[in-house]
Amino acid sequence: MLNLRVNRLLRRPLIRFSACPISTGGADASSSTSSPENPSLNQREAVSFQENDQLGESRRLGFGKSPALDTSSVSEAKFGEIRNPRLNRFDEIDGEEEDEDDEDDDENGRIDEDRDDGFAVLESFGKIPQSREEVSRFDVEEDESRHPLVREITRLIGLRSSWNPKHEGQMRNLLRSLKPSQVCAVLRSQDDERVALKFFYWADRQWRYRHDPVVYYSMLEVLGKTKLCQGARRVLLLMKRRGIHRTPKAFSLVMVSYSRAGQLRDALKVLTLMQRAGVEPNLLICNTAIDVFLRANRLEKALRFLERMQVVGIVPDVVTYNCLIRGYCDLLRVEEAIELLEEMPSKGCVPDKVSYYTIMGFLCKEKRIVEVRNLMQKMAKEHGLVPDQVTYNTLIHMLTKYDHADEALWFLNDAEEKGFRIDKVGYSAIVHALCKEGRMSEAKDLINEMLSKGHCPPDVVTYTAVVNGFCRLGEVDKAKKLLQVMHTHGYKPNTVSYTALLNGMCRTGKSLEAREMMNMSEEQWWSPNSITYSVLMHGFRREGKFSEACDVVREMVLKGFFPGPVEINLLLQSLCRDGKAHEARKFMEECLNKGCAINVVNFTTVIHGFCQTDELDAALSVLDDMYLINKHADVFTYTTLVDALGKKGRIEEATELMKKMLHKGYLKSGEALSAYKVACRMFNRDLIPDVKMCEKLSKRLVLEGNVDEADQLMLRLVERGHMSPQSSKQSMVS
């Protein structure tokens, strides 16, 4: 029986590997034992050893440091390197297959609504034993970003678009030599977090390598700074499969990612997931939950959660109160925020500078400068928090953010009178605010003051703000001269500087001149970025030079910069308005083929362009193209086509299109009102929608609370003689 199973393994796709030492960067082998959270921990998806319970130590592939594998049963020389046959390439990995277990769901496939508010997780406080030793070790990380191995593996990842088997083999060999802290450094060094996630999963599938628990936490920390919430959730689920001890910190990082993505309800569901996993809540996860409530503007729930956590014995800290202060300010309830600030000492928690800065930021936004000064005195007198250089810099940035340049100047002068030196960043922020208000003379005076003082000379950012200010006023020649002044002072204009100048040129109808300047970028030692190309594209579009605009987009894509659907749509609209719908379609298809993100709005724009020129067959052809690439038309797409078909008297086609739309699920997805609007457009064009479909739509409208619209729909059918008054009433009742 054993031989048959081994033979099955031998028939799988194999990749040879050179002899390499086994990584010693994993967790201790003792951590590989089963836990209450997951009784079956050592199941390695890279190799299907589940079929063979007699392969002994060869199954110890889940995680942690283990002794050398016993290869007496399965010869290394025979096997070579066995990996997941489905995903051998780095760029094929996205982690989707890790999403098999959905531990969010209950037995009925739905979340328990009573537990969805997150309060239930507090019930488990004090009832679950914690492994404190294992929790603490995850917080220790070394900075290995400069290590030669880390740099080399990062370089290889950067070459992934031109990878060959040799590159991947090199990276595989390097991986086995990395310490856990170095793997964490590789993850943190990636500019694109999605690439970091691909590397994480790729490494997880390599033979004779296993992630140390600290790597999972590092990956979650990287994802917690992004909106890649699904990726974070999958890493959390993978930790369960690998038997990695999950602390509240892991769940907290997933919650933060959901919160950043705006999926606040799903963020709170993570608490339910945590409770089911048997993980006891702590102050960190409670603070995260309060923060999620506040970002959803559910202050009252946050306050209730605070009460409940105190009842079970979790004592709030200054972070908790700072979150609540921010919540009050976000809801414009600053007086209550100040009241909470004053109550904090009596609650056993002394405010810190963040507590004050949060309220000051709101007051700066409202230009309530006198109250800001009072708070500065209060923080020094009552809590010994003396305003320092950081305080003044913070206030200056807050004020300039809301374009209060005069008030920022007051604090600048006040700081320097008290002996604080505001750095060039603070000065540059004020210069930028003055330029936004068109006060160029005052901005230049401030730059001269920076030069005269010597301790904070202007830099490229400062000068670029003035260049941008001149361009805003249409004074492009002055902006050009300022670029020359920058050179004389030893400051080399950068991409942002030139992009600001090109934007000014394009806005004054000098797009061709701007194009010539961009073509000379290599000679001037700067490189255009995606914003530079976008500025030039919109300049040509505004001037009606659509061919040149399309050329800019093509060059942009060749350079690796992809315009978004909104930018593409502006150009498509311009082409269609100019009666060039065929060119618009060709351009859209070209962008799609080159990897640009094309959405339903782009398709609808082209369809509308064809409808405007009465080329309905071409419009319907574009609709077919949408289905071929799995893009689903929305109600605006259907409305455009139904309206155009009605004008041309193509009644049957319009009716069929209406049926098609309803069959696509518009009644199920809560868009009955949108479908009703399409039906009204048909009636207005003397097109009669299918009666049965109208009856279904009417019932759905009633269910969604749109009774008046349901009545109107039935009334229109009665007026057209397609339904008797009695039938319409029966239809409504049933």
C-alpha positions in Angstrom: 0.0 0.0 0.0 2.9 2.4 0.9 4.6 1.7 -2.5 1.4 2.6 -4.4 1.2 6.0 -2.6 4.8 6.7 -3.2 4.3 5.9 -6.9 1.5 8.5 -7.0 3.9 11.1 -5.7 6.5 10.1 -8.3 4.1 10.7 -11.1 3.6 14.4 -10.2 5.5 17.2 -12.0 9.0 17.5 -10.6 11.6 20.2 -10.5 15.2 19.3 -9.6 17.1 21.3 -7.0 20.7 21.5 -6.0 21.8 20.2 -2.6 21.1 23.0 -0.1 21.1 23.0 3.7 17.8 22.9 5.4 16.7 26.3 6.7 17.2 26.7 10.5 15.1 29.9 10.6 11.9 28.3 11.7 10.2 28.0 15.1 11.2 25.3 17.6 10.0 21.9 16.7 8.1 21.7 19.9 5.8 24.4 18.6 4.7 22.0 15.9 2.4 20.0 18.1 -1.3 20.2 17.9 -3.3 22.9 19.7 -7.0 23.4 20.6 -7.3 25.8 17.7 -6.2 23.3 15.1 -5.8 19.6 15.9 -4.2 18.8 12.6 -1.3 21.2 12.2 1.3 19.6 10.0 -0.4 19.5 6.6 1.8 21.0 4.0 -0.2 22.0 0.9 3.0 22.0 -1.2 3.0 18.2 -1.1 -0.1 16.0 -0.9 1.2 13.8 1.9 -2.3 13.6 3.4 -2.8 10.4 1.5 0.1 8.7 3.3 0.0 8.5 7.1 3.1 6.3 7.2 5.7 8.7 5.8 6.9 9.6 9.3 9.0 12.7 9.6 8.4 13.7 5.9 5.1 15.1 7.1 6.7 17.6 9.4 6.5 20.4 6.9 4.0 22.7 8.4 6.2 25.2 10.3 9.1 25.5 12.8 12.6 24.1 12.9 12.7 20.4 12.5 15.5 17.8 12.3 16.7 16.5 9.0 14.0 14.7 7.1 14.0 11.0 7.1 14.4 10.1 3.5 14.7 6.4 3.9 11.2 5.8 2.6 11.2 8.5 -0.1 14.5 9.1 -1.7 15.6 12.7 -2.3 17.5 11.5 -5.3 14.4 10.1 -6.8 12.1 12.9 -6.0 14.2 16.0 -6.8 12.1 18.9 -5.4 8.4 18.4 -5.0 6.3 21.5 -5.0 2.7 22.4 -5.6 2.1 21.3 -9.2 -0.6 23.9 -9.6 1.5 26.9 -8.7 5.2 26.6 -9.7 5.8 30.2 -10.8 6.1 33.2 -8.5 3.9 35.3 -10.7 1.1 32.7 -10.7 0.6 32.9 -7.0 -2.1 35.1 -5.4 -3.2 33.2 -2.4 -6.8 32.6 -3.6 -6.6 28.9 -3.0 -5.9 29.6 0.7 -9.5 30.8 1.0 -11.0 27.4 1.2 -12.0 27.6 4.9 -14.3 30.5 5.7 -14.3 30.6 9.4 -16.4 33.8 9.3 -19.5 31.8 8.4 -21.7 29.9 10.8 -23.5 26.7 10.0 -26.1 28.5 7.9 -23.6 30.3 5.9 -24.3 33.6 7.5 -22.9 35.8 10.2 -24.8 35.8 13.5 -26.3 39.3 13.5 -26.4 39.4 17.3 -22.7 38.9 17.5 -21.8 41.1 14.6 -21.4 44.3 16.7 -18.2 42.8 18.3 -19.5 43.0 21.8 -19.7 39.3 22.3 -15.9 38.9 22.1 -15.6 40.6 25.6 -17.5 37.6 27.1 -14.4 35.4 26.8 -12.1 37.8 28.7 -10.4 36.0 31.6 -11.7 32.6 30.6 -9.0 31.5 28.1 -5.5 30.6 29.2 -2.8 32.5 27.3 0.7 31.5 26.3 2.5 34.6 27.3 6.0 33.4 26.2 4.9 32.8 22.7 3.1 36.2 22.4 6.1 38.2 23.5 8.5 36.7 20.9 6.6 38.1 18.0 7.4 41.7 19.0 11.2 41.2 18.6 12.4 42.1 15.1 15.9 43.0 13.8 16.5 45.5 11.0 18.1 43.3 8.3 17.2 45.5 5.3 20.9 46.2 4.4 21.9 42.5 4.6 23.5 41.3 1.3 21.1 38.3 1.1 18.1 40.5 1.6 19.3 43.0 -1.1 19.9 40.2 -3.6 16.6 38.4 -3.1 14.8 41.8 -3.4 16.7 42.5 -6.6 15.6 39.1 -8.0 12.0 39.9 -7.1 12.3 43.2 -9.0 13.3 41.2 -12.1 10.2 39.0 -11.9 8.8 40.3 -15.3 11.7 38.7 -17.1 12.2 35.7 -14.9 13.5 32.3 -16.1 13.9 29.1 -14.2 17.5 30.1 -13.3 16.3 33.3 -11.5 13.7 31.3 -9.5 16.3 28.7 -8.6 18.6 31.4 -7.3 15.9 32.9 -5.2 15.0 29.5 -3.9 18.5 28.8 -2.8 18.8 32.2 -1.1 15.5 31.7 0.7 16.8 28.6 2.5 19.7 30.7 3.9 17.6 33.6 5.2 16.9 34.0 8.9 13.3 34.8 9.9 14.2 38.5 10.5 15.7 38.7 7.0 12.5 37.2 5.4 10.6 39.9 7.3 13.0 42.5 5.9 12.3 41.2 2.3 8.5 41.6 2.9 8.9 45.1 4.2 11.2 46.2 1.5 8.7 45.7 -1.3 7.2 48.9 -2.7 4.1 47.0 -3.8 2.5 45.1 -0.9 0.8 42.7 -3.4 4.3 41.6 -4.5 5.2 41.1 -0.9 2.2 38.8 -0.5 3.1 36.9 -3.6 6.6 36.3 -2.2 5.1 35.2 1.1 3.0 32.5 -0.6 5.7 31.5 -3.0 8.1 31.0 -0.1 5.5 29.0 1.8 5.3 26.5 -1.1 9.1 25.8 -1.3 10.5 22.4 -0.3 12.5 22.3 2.9 11.5 25.8 4.0 8.8 26.9 6.4 7.9 30.3 7.7 8.7 31.2 11.2 5.7 32.6 13.1 7.3 36.0 13.2 7.1 36.1 9.4 3.3 35.7 9.5 3.0 38.6 11.9 5.4 40.7 9.7 3.2 40.0 6.6 0.1 41.0 8.5 1.8 44.3 9.6 2.7 45.0 5.9 -0.9 44.3 4.9 -2.3 46.2 7.9 -1.0 49.4 6.3 -2.9 48.8 3.1 -6.5 48.1 1.9 -5.6 44.5 0.9 -8.0 43.2 3.6 -8.7 39.9 1.8 -5.0 39.1 1.6 -4.7 39.8 5.3 -7.6 37.6 6.1 -6.1 34.7 4.0 -2.8 35.0 5.9 -4.8 34.8 9.2 -6.5 31.6 7.9 -3.2 30.2 6.8 -1.9 30.7 10.3 -4.7 28.5 11.5 -3.8 25.7 9.0 -0.1 25.9 9.9 -0.8 25.8 13.6 0.7 29.2 14.2 -0.4 30.7 17.6 -2.6 33.6 16.8 -2.6 36.5 19.3 -5.0 39.4 19.4 -2.4 41.4 17.5 -2.9 39.2 14.4 -6.6 39.8 14.4 -6.1 43.5 15.2 -3.9 43.9 12.1 -6.6 42.3 9.9 -9.2 44.6 11.4 -7.1 47.6 10.6 -6.8 46.5 6.9 -10.5 46.1 6.6 -11.0 49.5 8.2 -8.6 51.1 5.7 -10.6 49.5 2.9 -13.7 51.1 4.2 -15.2 47.7 5.0 -16.0 48.6 8.6 -18.7 45.9 9.1 -16.3 43.2 7.9 -13.7 44.7 10.3 -16.0 44.0 13.2 -16.7 40.5 12.0 -13.0 39.7 12.7 -13.9 40.0 16.5 -16.4 37.2 16.0 -13.8 35.2 14.2 -11.4 35.7 17.0 -13.9 34.6 19.6 -14.5 31.4 17.7 -10.8 30.8 17.5 -10.6 30.8 21.3 -8.4 33.9 21.5 -8.9 36.1 24.6 -9.3 39.8 23.9 -6.8 42.4 25.2 -6.5 46.2 25.3 -5.0 46.3 21.8 -7.9 44.6 20.1 -10.4 46.6 22.1 -8.7 49.9 21.0 -8.8 48.7 17.4 -12.5 47.9 17.7 -13.2 51.3 19.2 -11.3 52.9 16.3 -13.4 51.0 13.8 -16.6 52.1 15.4 -15.4 55.7 15.3 -14.4 55.5 11.7 -17.9 54.4 10.9 -19.2 57.4 12.9 -20.8 55.1 15.4 -19.6 57.0 18.5 -22.4 55.7 20.8 -21.4 52.1 20.1 -17.8 53.0 20.8 -18.8 54.4 24.1 -20.9 51.3 24.9 -18.0 49.1 24.0 -15.8 51.1 26.3 -18.2 50.6 29.2 -18.4 46.8 28.5 -14.6 46.4 28.3 -14.3 48.2 31.7 -16.9 45.9 33.2 -14.9 42.8 32.3 -11.7 44.3 33.6 -9.9 45.7 30.5 -8.7 49.2 31.6 -8.6 51.8 28.9 -5.3 53.7 28.3 -4.4 57.1 26.7 -4.8 55.5 23.2 -8.4 54.6 24.0 -9.2 58.1 25.0 -7.3 59.7 22.1 -9.5 57.6 19.7 -12.6 58.9 21.4 -11.4 62.5 21.3 -10.8 62.1 17.6 -14.3 60.6 17.2 -15.9 63.6 18.9 -13.9 66.0 16.7 -14.9 64.1 13.5 -18.5 64.6 14.5 -17.9 68.3 15.1 -18.5 67.8 18.8 -15.3 69.5 19.9 -16.7 70.8 23.3 -17.4 67.2 24.3 -13.9 66.3 23.2 -12.5 69.0 25.5 -14.7 67.8 28.3 -13.3 64.2 27.9 -9.8 65.7 27.9 -10.5 67.4 31.2 -12.0 64.2 32.7 -9.1 61.9 31.8 -7.0 62.5 35.0 -10.0 61.6 37.1 -10.2 58.3 35.2 -6.6 57.5 36.0 -5.2 58.4 32.6 -3.1 61.5 32.0 -3.5 63.2 28.5 -0.5 63.3 26.2 0.4 65.6 23.4 -1.6 63.6 20.9 -4.7 64.3 23.0 -4.1 68.0 22.7 -2.9 68.0 19.1 -6.1 66.2 18.0 -8.3 68.9 19.4 -6.0 71.6 18.2 -6.2 70.2 14.7 -9.9 70.6 14.7 -9.7 74.1 16.1 -7.1 75.0 13.4 -9.5 73.8 10.8 -12.2 76.0 12.2 -9.7 78.9 12.5 -10.4 79.2 16.3 -6.8 80.3 17.0 -7.5 81.9 20.4 -8.7 78.5 21.7 -5.6 76.9 20.3 -3.4 79.3 22.3 -5.5 78.6 25.5 -5.0 74.8 25.0 -1.2 75.4 24.6 -1.2 77.2 28.0 -3.4 74.5 29.6 -1.2 71.6 28.4 1.9 73.2 29.9 0.3 74.4 33.2 -1.8 71.4 34.1 0.2 68.5 32.7 3.7 69.8 32.2 3.5 69.3 28.4 5.5 72.3 27.4 5.0 73.4 23.7 8.1 72.7 21.8 9.4 72.8 18.2 7.3 69.8 17.3 4.2 71.5 18.7 4.7 74.6 16.5 5.6 72.5 13.5 2.4 70.5 14.0 0.2 73.6 14.3 1.8 75.2 11.2 1.1 72.1 9.1 -2.4 71.9 10.4 -3.1 75.5 9.6 -1.5 75.4 6.1 -3.4 72.2 5.4 -6.6 74.2 5.6 -5.1 77.2 3.8 -4.9 79.5 6.9 -1.6 81.1 5.8 -1.8 84.2 8.0 -2.4 82.2 11.2 0.5 79.8 10.3 2.7 82.9 9.9 1.7 84.1 13.4 2.8 80.8 15.0 6.0 80.8 12.9 6.9 84.2 14.4 5.8 83.2 17.9 7.9 80.1 17.7 11.0 82.0 16.7 10.5 84.7 19.3 10.6 81.9 21.9 13.8 80.5 20.5 12.4 77.6 18.4 13.7 77.1 14.9 11.1 76.1 12.4 12.6 73.8 9.8 12.4 74.2 6.0 9.4 71.9 5.9 7.3 74.3 8.0 8.5 77.3 5.9 7.8 75.4 2.7 4.3 74.6 3.9 3.5 78.3 4.5 5.0 79.2 1.1 2.8 76.6 -0.5 -0.3 78.0 1.3 0.6 81.6 0.2 1.0 80.4 -3.4 -2.3 78.6 -3.3 -3.9 82.0 -2.4 -2.1 83.7 -5.2 0.1 85.8 -2.8 3.3 85.3 -4.8 5.0 88.5 -3.6 4.7 87.4 0.1 5.8 83.9 -0.8 9.0 85.3 -2.5 9.6 87.5 0.6 9.4 84.4 2.8 11.9 82.6 0.6 14.3 85.5 0.9 13.9 85.4 4.7 14.8 81.7 4.6 17.9 82.6 2.6 18.9 85.4 4.9 18.5 83.4 8.1 20.7 80.7 6.8 19.6 77.9 9.2 16.8 76.7 6.9 17.6 77.6 3.2 14.8 76.8 0.7 15.0 73.5 -1.1 13.5 72.0 -4.2 10.2 71.5 -2.5 10.0 75.2 -1.6 10.8 76.5 -5.1 8.5 74.0 -6.7 5.6 75.4 -4.6 6.3 78.8 -6.1 6.6 77.4 -9.6 3.2 75.8 -9.1 1.8 79.1 -7.7 2.9 81.0 -10.8 1.5 78.3 -13.1 -1.8 78.5 -11.2 -2.0 82.2 -12.1 -1.1 81.5 -15.7 2.3 83.2 -15.4 4.3 80.4 -17.0 7.2 82.6 -18.1 7.9 83.6 -14.4 7.7 79.9 -13.6 10.4 79.1 -16.2 12.6 81.8 -14.9 12.3 80.5 -11.4 13.5 77.1 -12.6 16.7 78.9 -13.9 17.0 80.6 -10.5 16.9 77.2 -8.8 19.9 76.1 -10.9 21.9 79.3 -9.9 21.3 78.5 -6.2 22.5 74.9 -6.7 19.1 73.3 -6.6 18.3 70.9 -9.4 14.6 70.9 -10.5 13.0 67.4 -10.1 10.1 65.6 -11.7 7.6 67.4 -9.6 9.1 70.8 -10.5 8.9 70.1 -14.3 5.5 68.5 -14.0 4.1 71.6 -12.3 5.6 73.7 -15.2 4.2 71.4 -17.9 0.8 71.6 -16.2 0.9 75.4 -16.4 1.9 75.3 -20.1 -0.9 72.8 -20.9 -3.5 75.0 -19.1 -2.4 78.0 -21.2 -2.8 76.1 -24.5 0.9 75.3 -25.0 0.6 71.5 -25.0 2.9 71.0 -28.0 5.6 73.1 -26.3 5.1 71.0 -23.1 5.5 67.8 -25.2 8.8 69.1 -26.6 10.0 69.9 -23.1 9.1 66.4 -21.9 10.9 64.8 -24.9 14.1 66.6 -23.6 13.7 65.2 -20.1 16.7 62.9 -20.4 19.0 65.8 -21.4 17.8 67.7 -18.4 18.2 64.7 -16.1 14.7 64.1 -15.0 12.2 61.4 -15.7 8.5 61.9 -16.4 6.1 60.0 -14.1 2.5 58.9 -14.5 1.3 62.4 -13.4 3.5 64.0 -16.0 2.0 61.9 -18.8 -1.5 62.5 -17.4 -1.0 66.3 -17.4 0.1 66.2 -21.0 -2.7 63.9 -22.1 -5.4 66.1 -20.6 -3.7 69.2 -22.2 -4.0 67.7 -25.7 -7.5 66.6 -24.9 -8.6 70.1 -23.9 -7.1 71.5 -27.1 -9.0 68.9 -29.2 -5.7 67.2 -30.3 -7.0 63.7 -29.7 -4.5 61.8 -31.8 -1.6 63.4 -29.8 -3.5 62.6 -26.6 -3.8 58.9 -27.6 -0.1 58.8 -28.5 0.8 60.1 -25.0 -1.3 57.3 -23.4 0.4 54.7 -25.6 3.8 56.0 -24.6 2.7 56.1 -21.0 1.8 52.4 -21.1 5.1 51.5 -22.7 6.9 53.2 -19.8 5.0 51.1 -17.4 2.4 53.7 -16.2 -1.2 52.7 -16.6 -3.9 55.4 -16.7 -7.0 54.7 -14.6 -10.6 54.2 -15.9 -11.5 57.8 -15.1 -8.6 59.3 -17.1 -9.3 56.9 -20.0 -13.0 57.9 -19.9 -12.3 61.6 -20.2 -10.5 60.9 -23.5 -13.2 58.5 -24.7 -15.9 61.2 -24.0 -13.9 63.8 -25.9 -13.5 61.5 -28.9 -17.2 60.5 -28.9 -18.3 64.2 -28.6 -16.2 64.9 -31.6 -18.1 62.1 -33.5 -15.1 59.7 -33.4 -16.8 56.8 -31.7 -14.9 54.2 -33.9 -11.6 55.8 -32.8 -12.8 55.7 -29.2 -13.6 52.0 -29.5 -10.3 51.2 -31.0 -8.4 53.2 -28.4 -10.4 51.5 -25.6 -9.6 48.0 -27.0 -5.9 49.0 -27.3 -5.8 50.1 -23.7 -7.6 46.9 -22.6 -5.1 44.7 -24.5 -2.2 46.4 -22.9 -3.4 45.8 -19.4 -5.2 49.0 -18.5 -8.1 48.8 -16.1 -11.3 49.3 -18.3 -14.6 49.4 -16.5 -18.3 49.4 -17.4 -18.4 53.2 -17.5 -15.8 53.2 -20.3 -17.9 50.7 -22.4 -21.0 52.7 -21.7 -19.3 55.9 -23.0 -18.4 54.2 -26.3 -21.9 52.7 -26.6 -23.4 56.2 -26.0 -21.0 57.6 -28.7 -22.3 55.1 -31.2 -25.9 55.8 -30.2 -25.3 59.5 -30.8 -24.3 58.8 -34.4 -27.2 56.3 -34.9 -24.8 53.4 -35.3 -26.9 51.1 -33.1 -25.4 47.8 -34.5 -22.0 49.0 -33.5 -23.3 49.9 -30.1 -24.9 46.5 -29.6 -21.6 44.9 -30.8 -19.8 46.8 -28.0 -22.3 45.3 -25.5 -21.5 41.9 -26.8 -17.8 42.6 -26.3 -18.6 43.4 -22.6 -20.1 40.0 -22.1 -17.2 38.3 -23.8 -14.7 39.7 -21.2 -17.1 39.2 -18.3 -17.9 42.9 -17.8 -21.5 43.3 -16.7 -23.5 46.2 -18.2 -25.2 48.4 -15.7 -28.6 50.2 -15.8 -27.1 53.2 -17.6 -25.8 51.0 -20.3 -29.2 49.5 -20.8 -31.0 52.8 -20.6 -28.7 54.3 -23.3 -29.4 51.4 -25.7 -33.2 51.1 -24.9 -33.5 54.8 -25.6 -31.6 54.7 -28.9 -33.5 51.6 -30.1 -36.8 53.3 -29.2 -36.0 56.3 -31.3 -35.3 54.1 -34.3 -38.5 52.1 -33.8 -36.7 48.9 -33.1 -39.3 48.0 -30.5 -38.7 44.2 -30.3 -35.0 44.6 -29.7 -35.6 47.2 -27.0 -38.1 44.9 -25.3 -35.7 41.9 -25.5 -32.9 44.1 -24.1 -35.2 45.0 -21.2 -35.8 41.3 -20.5 -32.1 40.6 -20.7 -31.3 43.3 -18.2 -33.9 41.9 -15.7 -32.6 38.4 -16.2 -29.1 39.6 -15.3 -30.2 39.9 -11.7 -31.2 43.5 -11.3 -34.2 42.5 -9.3 -32.1 40.3 -7.0 -29.4 42.8 -6.3 -31.5 45.5 -4.9 -31.6 47.7 -8.0 -35.3 47.5 -8.7 -35.5 51.3 -8.7 -32.9 51.5 -11.5 -34.8 48.9 -13.5 -38.0 50.9 -13.0 -36.3 54.0 -14.5 -35.4 51.9 -17.6 -39.0 50.8 -17.9 -40.2 54.4 -17.7 -37.8 55.3 -20.5 -39.4 52.6 -22.6 -42.9 53.9 -21.9 -41.8 57.4 -22.8 -40.6 56.0 -26.2 -44.0 54.2 -26.7 -42.2 50.9 -26.0 -44.2 48.4 -23.9 -42.0 46.3 -21.6 -42.9 42.6 -21.1 -46.0 42.5 -18.8 -44.7 39.5 -16.7 -41.4 41.3 -16.1 -43.3 44.4 -15.1 -45.3 42.4 -12.6 -42.1 41.0 -11.1 -40.6 44.4 -11.0 -43.7 45.9 -9.3 -43.5 43.2 -6.5 -39.9 43.9 -6.0 -40.4 47.6 -5.7 -43.1 47.0 -3.0 -40.7 44.8 -1.1 -38.0 47.5 -1.2 -40.5 50.1 0.0 -41.0 51.9 -3.3 -44.8 51.6 -3.4 -45.5 54.7 -5.4 -43.2 53.6 -8.2 -44.9 50.1 -8.2 -48.3 51.8 -8.5 -47.0 54.0 -11.4 -45.7 51.0 -13.2 -49.0 49.2 -13.1 -50.9 52.3 -14.0 -48.9 52.8 -17.1 -49.7 49.2 -18.2 -53.4 49.9 -17.6 -53.2 53.2 -19.6 -51.6 51.4 -22.5 -54.4 48.7 -22.4 -52.0 45.9 -21.6 -53.6 45.2 -18.2 -57.1 45.6 -16.7 -57.4 47.7 -13.5 -58.6 44.6 -11.6 -55.6 42.6 -12.8 -53.2 45.3 -11.7 -54.8 45.4 -8.2 -54.5 41.6 -7.9 -50.9 41.7 -9.1 -50.1 44.3 -6.4 -51.9 42.3 -3.6 -50.3 39.0 -4.6 
